Amino acid sequence: MSHIMHPHPALPHNKLSLSAPLRAAVLISPWVKFRPDDASITRNRNSDMINAPAAEKWSSAFIGDKELDEYNQPSMAGDDWFAGLDNVVGDLLVWGGGGEVLIDSIDAMVQKLKRAFPKTEYVVEPHAAHEDFIIAVLLGYKDKQQGTVVIENWIAQRL
């Protein structure tokens, strides 16, 4: 969504346009900050599959030698970065797990999004780990997890 509003100058054919806004978008446990210094890194270290060393390793692999900016670390963006989001998406849902190490940065990001785009809905599933319900599917759990039900119902209301 950031790239649609602010085409990244380093990308070839950097202009991406939509004929109409997307009807809706869902962000699941979005990794919006690549410095593991939030209190939730420590607070939720025993309830998430991600720990500080893994977060550092994955962040380094993702960022590489690039400088952090609004594109690769959206938590750095000011509120004005998200102005015009209504031209990109109709409704936005952000899902986070209350037990995930990233939840503090997700909380902060959602507050920015809500200031710029009031149609942002935020669901925090208590005690859930990072992408909890996706991992449950990968592990072969038969019952739908709470996050799956919430997101399916949210999308169904918009179809």
ChimeraX attribute file (.defattr): number of C-alpha atoms within 10 A of each C-alpha:
attribute: neighborCount
match mode: 1-to-1
recipient: residues
	/A:1	15
	/A:2	16
	/A:3	15
	/A:4	15
	/A:5	17
	/A:6	15
	/A:7	16
	/A:8	16
	/A:9	10
	/A:10	7
	/A:11	9
	/A:12	7
	/A:13	9
	/A:14	13
	/A:15	13
	/A:16	12
	/A:17	12
	/A:18	10
	/A:19	7
	/A:20	10
	/A:21	14
	/A:22	15
	/A:23	13
	/A:24	15
	/A:25	16
	/A:26	17
	/A:27	12
	/A:28	20
	/A:29	20
	/A:30	18
	/A:31	19
	/A:32	18
	/A:33	20
	/A:34	20
	/A:35	13
	/A:36	19
	/A:37	14
	/A:38	14
	/A:39	14
	/A:40	17
	/A:41	22
	/A:42	13
	/A:43	12
	/A:44	20
	/A:45	17
	/A:46	14
	/A:47	17
	/A:48	20
	/A:49	16
	/A:50	19
	/A:51	17
	/A:52	15
	/A:53	10
	/A:54	12
	/A:55	18
	/A:56	15
	/A:57	10
	/A:58	14
	/A:59	16
	/A:60	14
	/A:61	10
	/A:62	12
	/A:63	13
	/A:64	10
	/A:65	8
	/A:66	9
	/A:67	8
	/A:68	14
	/A:69	11
	/A:70	16
	/A:71	16
	/A:72	17
	/A:73	16
	/A:74	19
	/A:75	20
	/A:76	15
	/A:77	15
	/A:78	13
	/A:79	16
	/A:80	11
	/A:81	17
	/A:82	20
	/A:83	14
	/A:84	12
	/A:85	21
	/A:86	16
	/A:87	15
	/A:88	20
	/A:89	18
	/A:90	17
	/A:91	21
	/A:92	22
	/A:93	19
	/A:94	21
	/A:95	23
	/A:96	28
	/A:97	25
	/A:98	21
	/A:99	24
	/A:100	29
	/A:101	30
	/A:102	29
	/A:103	25
	/A:104	18
	/A:105	23
	/A:106	25
	/A:107	15
	/A:108	12
	/A:109	21
	/A:110	20
	/A:111	16
	/A:112	20
	/A:113	23
	/A:114	16
	/A:115	14
	/A:116	19
	/A:117	21
	/A:118	14
	/A:119	16
	/A:120	19
	/A:121	16
	/A:122	18
	/A:123	15
	/A:124	17
	/A:125	17
	/A:126	11
	/A:127	15
	/A:128	19
	/A:129	25
	/A:130	25
	/A:131	18
	/A:132	23
	/A:133	20
	/A:134	14
	/A:135	13
	/A:136	15
	/A:137	14
	/A:138	8
	/A:139	9
	/A:140	8
	/A:141	11
	/A:142	8
	/A:143	9
	/A:144	12
	/A:145	15
	/A:146	13
	/A:147	21
	/A:148	16
	/A:149	12
	/A:150	14
	/A:151	17
	/A:152	11
	/A:153	11
	/A:154	17
	/A:155	16
	/A:156	9
	/A:157	8
	/A:158	10
	/A:159	7
